[in-house]
Amino acid sequence: MIDQSENSDDRSIERALSLLPGVDQVSFFSRDRIVYLRVNEEEFDRGALRDIEGLVDSAD
């Protein structure tokens, strides 16, 4: 059975990542805890990526 709150959290993560400057596409695979981002390198802030990695690490 699929946990509805988990699906809601997944969508929230996808939405939050898609709002980052320079992010063109987000693919989030919660089961495997993998996130793929397609970004515009000229607009993407690599510092934001480090912040995201820190948030994910702290969630473990």
Phi, psi and omega in degrees: 000141181272131178280115183298324180293326178293318177298320179296318177298318179299315179295323179296319178296314179300315180297315181298316179294323182292341180276350179293140179301131176090354179275119181266326183208143178235130171235117184242122180247092188295325182301319181262356182057047179242136176235127173252131177239131169259122186234157170269109187301330181289332184256341187284136179264108181296335175297325177296324178296319177296322177297319179296315179301321178295320178294318180294316179298321182286340179283342179289000000 
